[in-house]
Amino acid sequence: MELGSVKHFLKGKTILVTGATGFLGKIFVEKILRVQPDVKKLYLLLRASNPCSATERMHNEIFGKDLFKVLREKLDGDFGSFISDKVVAVAGDVSSENMGIRDVNLRKAMLEETDIVLHSAACTKFDERLDTAMLTNTIGASNVVNFAKNCTKVEVLLHVSTAYVCGETEGLILEEPFQMGKTLKGFSKLDIEFEKKLVEKKLSELQTQYLKEEMITSMMKNFGLERAKEYGWPNTYVFTKAMGEMLVGHMKENLHVIILRPTIVTSTYKEPFSGWVEGARTIDSFAIAYGKRNLTCFPGNIKEVVDVIPADMVVNAIIVAMVANANQCYDNIYHVGSSVRNPLRYFNLCDYGYKYFTEKPWKDKDGKPIKVGTVSVLDMAGFQRYMFINFLLPLKLLNTIFCQYFQKMYLEFNKKILIVMRLTDLYKPYLFFRGVFDDKNMERLRIAARQGGTEDDFFYFDPKMIDWEDYFTNIHFPGTVKYLFK
């Protein structure tokens, strides 16, 4: 593996990006435009019905974000013209053939000009409707591969997946591909075409019953969880992403493909500035609840490793992997995480949260500082008992004593408890996860980058450089408060 200057490689390149409105997608677009303004063009595929809607989405959901303030300052008054010259908003949808691009001339230009394809579009809800998740995560992956194969000079396709396609595997998890049809239960075989037809049949049956859309959504979510668990995956998200990986590997033919699997992605480490985050991920949801004193305990194993990686490091790994693997005769899978090289444990995270929110407490609506306490981390049975004894039982007893006077309140509260327990069940595989992600391929990429003269200041992605206490107390938690607390 040889690497020259990454910036030199990107000069004059045309890149097609799906998922540009997502967290990683935005950071990738910003990074390319900031470090290599001589990139030829970025085609951003956006879910939209027409070019005007696509352009509006691009300006509102991408370039209108605080993330681009460094580039705006750098270009001063030329920012608008620079974007107009370098970026094309493309109306389409990865779930459709030809990625839903109706403009024949635009599609032809994209097929002729595209050098690199980054596919990062995804439905990331753990309990998304199976039909919705499959359209984007599975069928969408095959549509992007088909489009990329028809690009006349494409050098590489990078497919962003997730490290958690491994399911609930324990121990050292290797950077290995999924074989077509292989499941996490050795005795079963997965037929993706059958699953597609099954989803269509199920949806058709529900629609003919004239159910409310809310009911159909609920039933399709439950159906997705059932199908995922049938084959050993804990939720709809990783199930459909795993099927997407299978199709990418099966359909690629002579296309040069990289699959990149990040772990839990957190706020930016230092570029374009520290602490930028968008959308509450798993640990951010806990941080918000804890900082507002809505969280006193959660289920998990206090001694286990929680694998997190800053978003800018993931994007740097994406860019360097593209350069290293362009026009190569082999394909690679990369884990982008920290559990092997710089492990962080739940008790560390709890300590950092307590330290930060004690020193810099969130203020309530009256301006009074909210005092946080230590968090109890319980096993699943202990957490269920805690919820019952501290919340449900007192209200139930009160309702009984006062002859069902609080029945309405009791039923509403019980419903909320059930929602919490459902979410806990969804997150359980990750809160009690006992695996660490091997990153030998990623380490070889880091070595090649250093030896090849890649600019360390621009394309850093070694988690060993992170001091976790400093990162969480001075970067991530402040960023979470600034961008996610409401």
Buried (B, 14 or more C-beta within 10 A) or exposed (E): BEBEBBBEBBEEBBBBBBBBBBBBBBBBBBBBBBBBBEBEBBBBBBBBEEBEBBBBBBEEBBBEBEBBEBBBEBBEEEBEEBBEEBBBBBBBBBBBEBBBBEBEEBBEBBBEBBBBBBBBBBBBBBBBBBBBBBBBBBBBBBBBBBBBBBBEEBBBBBBBBBBBBBBBBEEEBBBEBBEBEBBBBEEEEBEBEEBBEBBEEBBEEBEEEEEEEEEBBBBBBBBBBEBBBBBBBBBBBBBBBBBBBBBBBBBBEEBBBBBBBBBBBBBBBBBBBBBBBBEBBBBBBBBBBBBBBEBBBBBBBBEBBBBBBBBBBBBBBBBBBBBBBBEBEEBBBBBBBBBBBBBBBBBBBBBBBBBBBEEEBBEEEEEEEBEBEEBBBBEBEEBBEBBBEEBBEEBBEEBEEEEEEBEEEBEEBBEEBEEEBEEBBBBBBBBBBEBBBBBEBBBBBBEBBEEBEBEEEBBBBBBEEBEBBEBBBBBBBBBBBEBBEE
